[in-house]
């Protein structure tokens, strides 16, 4: 199975005299996998996503995406932030078309419009094409952000706590939407979250990070059938997997390196 993301012994420090933010991080994500990163605040989860996307450069180590050191463009790699970052002066449809316009140097076409509408349908938001971001709920804005990431048929999605600011009900609804989208598009995903239940519910593997410095403590394989439904959360096997992730997290609390 092809490794679409490879992080090999990566170290990063924001200050030459300070401790490293990340120290000797190794991870890989295989084609078709959905992997979640969990860990305490400040352990470097979001920093790691930015390194993979090419926004930051490691002090040492190597990062490959699609087997290449060069970070690919929006056509293959998309980033979904915690804040939807929709442009307020553009309609929903125009926001979704932005990556297509950037790839074609600002050109709009009937093909781009059709792709944007298809992406809206994928996130179950047909009918809001002409609305502006301020007219949407938080959950709807996140769906638009997800549609924007999917419109270019990206092979890899990097998601930085995309559901963190949402209420519990909306969050659960979007979890189910993610299940449907993943079944239809077969994308590969790496998502940062503080929510252990969310990580276990959505992923094939959960990678657990420790802090001071940021590092991978271990991983938990989630061998549960796809697609999943919310009844799964109340089952003993789900509770056991959550417990396994929690146990790894506790190993890294307080900067314990043992």
Order of alpha helices (4+ residues) and beta strands (2+ residues): beta-beta-beta-alpha-beta-beta-alpha-alpha-alpha-beta-alpha-beta-alpha-beta-beta-alpha
